[in-house]
Amino acid sequence: QKAGCPLAEAPQLLDLLRQYPRLNPLGLMTMAPLVDDQDEVRPVFRGLRQLADELRERSGIALPMLSMGMSNDFEAAIAEGATHVRIGRAIFGG
């Protein structure tokens, strides 16, 4: 499912995944709106980090990875706790 799920449904999705012992959720991913001001996207990244913290507490699943931030906003994502950023355009152009 390429579109993901609404934040409010993430706990139920994690519960569903627990039914499959061979599936090990490793983290969460988000894409912020494309804007020039990185301060505008920080709440998106902060919200995902807070959700990950809540899900860890609730489920006991480590969820060590937070994939958030792309070429235009990776600094804000890192400041808010990203462990993975997608910066292809900054490296390869485009």
PyMOL commands that place a pseudoatom at each C-alpha (Angstrom):
pseudoatom trace, name=CA, resn=GLN, resi=1, chain=A, elem=C, hetatm=0, pos=[0.000, 0.000, 0.000]
pseudoatom trace, name=CA, resn=LYS, resi=2, chain=A, elem=C, hetatm=0, pos=[1.998, 2.907, -1.315]
pseudoatom trace, name=CA, resn=ALA, resi=3, chain=A, elem=C, hetatm=0, pos=[-0.125, 5.647, 0.261]
pseudoatom trace, name=CA, resn=GLY, resi=4, chain=A, elem=C, hetatm=0, pos=[0.433, 4.480, 3.831]
pseudoatom trace, name=CA, resn=CYS, resi=5, chain=A, elem=C, hetatm=0, pos=[-2.168, 4.941, 6.521]
pseudoatom trace, name=CA, resn=PRO, resi=6, chain=A, elem=C, hetatm=0, pos=[-3.537, 7.852, 8.535]
pseudoatom trace, name=CA, resn=LEU, resi=7, chain=A, elem=C, hetatm=0, pos=[-1.643, 8.471, 11.781]
pseudoatom trace, name=CA, resn=ALA, resi=8, chain=A, elem=C, hetatm=0, pos=[-4.721, 7.628, 13.829]
pseudoatom trace, name=CA, resn=GLU, resi=9, chain=A, elem=C, hetatm=0, pos=[-4.836, 4.145, 12.277]
pseudoatom trace, name=CA, resn=ALA, resi=10, chain=A, elem=C, hetatm=0, pos=[-1.173, 3.285, 12.939]
pseudoatom trace, name=CA, resn=PRO, resi=11, chain=A, elem=C, hetatm=0, pos=[-1.811, 1.551, 16.300]
pseudoatom trace, name=CA, resn=GLN, resi=12, chain=A, elem=C, hetatm=0, pos=[-4.412, -0.736, 14.725]
pseudoatom trace, name=CA, resn=LEU, resi=13, chain=A, elem=C, hetatm=0, pos=[-2.099, -1.496, 11.806]
pseudoatom trace, name=CA, resn=LEU, resi=14, chain=A, elem=C, hetatm=0, pos=[0.694, -2.422, 14.198]
pseudoatom trace, name=CA, resn=ASP, resi=15, chain=A, elem=C, hetatm=0, pos=[-1.714, -4.680, 16.109]
pseudoatom trace, name=CA, resn=LEU, resi=16, chain=A, elem=C, hetatm=0, pos=[-2.655, -6.366, 12.836]
pseudoatom trace, name=CA, resn=LEU, resi=17, chain=A, elem=C, hetatm=0, pos=[0.997, -6.942, 11.938]
pseudoatom trace, name=CA, resn=ARG, resi=18, chain=A, elem=C, hetatm=0, pos=[1.611, -8.638, 15.292]
pseudoatom trace, name=CA, resn=GLN, resi=19, chain=A, elem=C, hetatm=0, pos=[-0.543, -11.527, 14.040]
pseudoatom trace, name=CA, resn=TYR, resi=20, chain=A, elem=C, hetatm=0, pos=[2.279, -12.422, 11.643]
pseudoatom trace, name=CA, resn=PRO, resi=21, chain=A, elem=C, hetatm=0, pos=[5.303, -13.534, 13.679]
pseudoatom trace, name=CA, resn=ARG, resi=22, chain=A, elem=C, hetatm=0, pos=[7.662, -13.419, 10.687]
pseudoatom trace, name=CA, resn=LEU, resi=23, chain=A, elem=C, hetatm=0, pos=[6.905, -9.755, 10.012]
pseudoatom trace, name=CA, resn=ASN, resi=24, chain=A, elem=C, hetatm=0, pos=[9.062, -7.403, 12.032]
pseudoatom trace, name=CA, resn=PRO, resi=25, chain=A, elem=C, hetatm=0, pos=[8.073, -3.733, 11.636]
pseudoatom trace, name=CA, resn=LEU, resi=26, chain=A, elem=C, hetatm=0, pos=[11.280, -1.724, 11.690]
pseudoatom trace, name=CA, resn=GLY, resi=27, chain=A, elem=C, hetatm=0, pos=[9.990, 1.813, 11.681]
pseudoatom trace, name=CA, resn=LEU, resi=28, chain=A, elem=C, hetatm=0, pos=[7.809, 4.516, 10.239]
pseudoatom trace, name=CA, resn=MET, resi=29, chain=A, elem=C, hetatm=0, pos=[8.046, 6.776, 7.200]
pseudoatom trace, name=CA, resn=THR, resi=30, chain=A, elem=C, hetatm=0, pos=[6.477, 10.089, 6.294]
pseudoatom trace, name=CA, resn=MET, resi=31, chain=A, elem=C, hetatm=0, pos=[6.668, 12.630, 3.519]
pseudoatom trace, name=CA, resn=ALA, resi=32, chain=A, elem=C, hetatm=0, pos=[6.153, 16.263, 4.444]
pseudoatom trace, name=CA, resn=PRO, resi=33, chain=A, elem=C, hetatm=0, pos=[4.523, 18.833, 2.162]
pseudoatom trace, name=CA, resn=LEU, resi=34, chain=A, elem=C, hetatm=0, pos=[6.881, 20.389, -0.370]
pseudoatom trace, name=CA, resn=VAL, resi=35, chain=A, elem=C, hetatm=0, pos=[7.517, 23.901, 0.981]
pseudoatom trace, name=CA, resn=ASP, resi=36, chain=A, elem=C, hetatm=0, pos=[10.478, 26.288, 1.038]
pseudoatom trace, name=CA, resn=ASP, resi=37, chain=A, elem=C, hetatm=0, pos=[10.451, 26.975, 4.786]
pseudoatom trace, name=CA, resn=GLN, resi=38, chain=A, elem=C, hetatm=0, pos=[11.742, 23.980, 6.760]
pseudoatom trace, name=CA, resn=ASP, resi=39, chain=A, elem=C, hetatm=0, pos=[10.073, 25.296, 9.910]
pseudoatom trace, name=CA, resn=GLU, resi=40, chain=A, elem=C, hetatm=0, pos=[6.730, 24.522, 8.266]
pseudoatom trace, name=CA, resn=VAL, resi=41, chain=A, elem=C, hetatm=0, pos=[7.542, 20.805, 8.000]
pseudoatom trace, name=CA, resn=ARG, resi=42, chain=A, elem=C, hetatm=0, pos=[9.075, 20.318, 11.433]
pseudoatom trace, name=CA, resn=PRO, resi=43, chain=A, elem=C, hetatm=0, pos=[5.660, 19.596, 13.039]
pseudoatom trace, name=CA, resn=VAL, resi=44, chain=A, elem=C, hetatm=0, pos=[5.126, 16.761, 10.533]
pseudoatom trace, name=CA, resn=PHE, resi=45, chain=A, elem=C, hetatm=0, pos=[8.443, 15.166, 11.450]
pseudoatom trace, name=CA, resn=ARG, resi=46, chain=A, elem=C, hetatm=0, pos=[7.961, 15.819, 15.160]
pseudoatom trace, name=CA, resn=GLY, resi=47, chain=A, elem=C, hetatm=0, pos=[4.514, 14.210, 14.973]
pseudoatom trace, name=CA, resn=LEU, resi=48, chain=A, elem=C, hetatm=0, pos=[5.904, 11.031, 13.423]
pseudoatom trace, name=CA, resn=ARG, resi=49, chain=A, elem=C, hetatm=0, pos=[8.643, 10.816, 16.056]
pseudoatom trace, name=CA, resn=GLN, resi=50, chain=A, elem=C, hetatm=0, pos=[6.059, 11.251, 18.812]
pseudoatom trace, name=CA, resn=LEU, resi=51, chain=A, elem=C, hetatm=0, pos=[3.861, 8.592, 17.221]
pseudoatom trace, name=CA, resn=ALA, resi=52, chain=A, elem=C, hetatm=0, pos=[6.819, 6.203, 17.076]
pseudoatom trace, name=CA, resn=ASP, resi=53, chain=A, elem=C, hetatm=0, pos=[7.508, 6.868, 20.772]
pseudoatom trace, name=CA, resn=GLU, resi=54, chain=A, elem=C, hetatm=0, pos=[3.866, 6.151, 21.633]
pseudoatom trace, name=CA, resn=LEU, resi=55, chain=A, elem=C, hetatm=0, pos=[3.807, 2.970, 19.546]
pseudoatom trace, name=CA, resn=ARG, resi=56, chain=A, elem=C, hetatm=0, pos=[7.035, 1.723, 21.149]
pseudoatom trace, name=CA, resn=GLU, resi=57, chain=A, elem=C, hetatm=0, pos=[5.581, 2.296, 24.603]
pseudoatom trace, name=CA, resn=ARG, resi=58, chain=A, elem=C, hetatm=0, pos=[2.242, 0.714, 23.718]
pseudoatom trace, name=CA, resn=SER, resi=59, chain=A, elem=C, hetatm=0, pos=[3.466, -2.292, 21.747]
pseudoatom trace, name=CA, resn=GLY, resi=60, chain=A, elem=C, hetatm=0, pos=[6.960, -3.052, 22.979]
pseudoatom trace, name=CA, resn=ILE, resi=61, chain=A, elem=C, hetatm=0, pos=[8.143, -3.124, 19.351]
pseudoatom trace, name=CA, resn=ALA, resi=62, chain=A, elem=C, hetatm=0, pos=[11.441, -1.252, 18.966]
pseudoatom trace, name=CA, resn=LEU, resi=63, chain=A, elem=C, hetatm=0, pos=[10.667, 0.626, 15.704]
pseudoatom trace, name=CA, resn=PRO, resi=64, chain=A, elem=C, hetatm=0, pos=[14.267, 1.890, 15.451]
pseudoatom trace, name=CA, resn=MET, resi=65, chain=A, elem=C, hetatm=0, pos=[13.902, 3.537, 12.039]
pseudoatom trace, name=CA, resn=LEU, resi=66, chain=A, elem=C, hetatm=0, pos=[12.313, 6.862, 11.176]
pseudoatom trace, name=CA, resn=SER, resi=67, chain=A, elem=C, hetatm=0, pos=[12.454, 7.582, 7.454]
pseudoatom trace, name=CA, resn=MET, resi=68, chain=A, elem=C, hetatm=0, pos=[11.554, 11.202, 6.926]
pseudoatom trace, name=CA, resn=GLY, resi=69, chain=A, elem=C, hetatm=0, pos=[13.008, 14.078, 4.990]
pseudoatom trace, name=CA, resn=MET, resi=70, chain=A, elem=C, hetatm=0, pos=[14.024, 14.521, 1.387]
pseudoatom trace, name=CA, resn=SER, resi=71, chain=A, elem=C, hetatm=0, pos=[16.463, 16.785, -0.431]
pseudoatom trace, name=CA, resn=ASN, resi=72, chain=A, elem=C, hetatm=0, pos=[14.547, 19.964, 0.394]
pseudoatom trace, name=CA, resn=ASP, resi=73, chain=A, elem=C, hetatm=0, pos=[13.911, 19.313, 4.102]
pseudoatom trace, name=CA, resn=PHE, resi=74, chain=A, elem=C, hetatm=0, pos=[16.337, 16.686, 5.372]
pseudoatom trace, name=CA, resn=GLU, resi=75, chain=A, elem=C, hetatm=0, pos=[17.977, 19.035, 7.887]
pseudoatom trace, name=CA, resn=ALA, resi=76, chain=A, elem=C, hetatm=0, pos=[14.649, 19.574, 9.667]
pseudoatom trace, name=CA, resn=ALA, resi=77, chain=A, elem=C, hetatm=0, pos=[13.961, 15.837, 9.555]
pseudoatom trace, name=CA, resn=ILE, resi=78, chain=A, elem=C, hetatm=0, pos=[17.333, 15.015, 11.110]
pseudoatom trace, name=CA, resn=ALA, resi=79, chain=A, elem=C, hetatm=0, pos=[16.764, 17.636, 13.808]
pseudoatom trace, name=CA, resn=GLU, resi=80, chain=A, elem=C, hetatm=0, pos=[13.458, 15.921, 14.632]
pseudoatom trace, name=CA, resn=GLY, resi=81, chain=A, elem=C, hetatm=0, pos=[14.953, 12.430, 14.867]
pseudoatom trace, name=CA, resn=ALA, resi=82, chain=A, elem=C, hetatm=0, pos=[15.178, 10.958, 11.357]
pseudoatom trace, name=CA, resn=THR, resi=83, chain=A, elem=C, hetatm=0, pos=[17.391, 7.900, 11.073]
pseudoatom trace, name=CA, resn=HIS, resi=84, chain=A, elem=C, hetatm=0, pos=[16.969, 7.659, 7.292]
pseudoatom trace, name=CA, resn=VAL, resi=85, chain=A, elem=C, hetatm=0, pos=[16.630, 10.483, 4.760]
pseudoatom trace, name=CA, resn=ARG, resi=86, chain=A, elem=C, hetatm=0, pos=[15.905, 10.315, 1.049]
pseudoatom trace, name=CA, resn=ILE, resi=87, chain=A, elem=C, hetatm=0, pos=[18.205, 12.853, -0.596]
pseudoatom trace, name=CA, resn=GLY, resi=88, chain=A, elem=C, hetatm=0, pos=[18.656, 11.552, -4.131]
pseudoatom trace, name=CA, resn=ARG, resi=89, chain=A, elem=C, hetatm=0, pos=[17.976, 14.882, -5.844]
pseudoatom trace, name=CA, resn=ALA, resi=90, chain=A, elem=C, hetatm=0, pos=[20.543, 16.657, -3.634]
pseudoatom trace, name=CA, resn=ILE, resi=91, chain=A, elem=C, hetatm=0, pos=[23.160, 14.077, -4.628]
pseudoatom trace, name=CA, resn=PHE, resi=92, chain=A, elem=C, hetatm=0, pos=[22.285, 13.248, -8.223]
pseudoatom trace, name=CA, resn=GLY, resi=93, chain=A, elem=C, hetatm=0, pos=[20.454, 16.404, -9.313]
pseudoatom trace, name=CA, resn=GLY, resi=94, chain=A, elem=C, hetatm=0, pos=[17.151, 16.500, -11.031]
for i in range(1, 94): cmd.bond("trace and resi %d" % i, "trace and resi %d" % (i + 1))
show_as sticks, trace
zoom trace
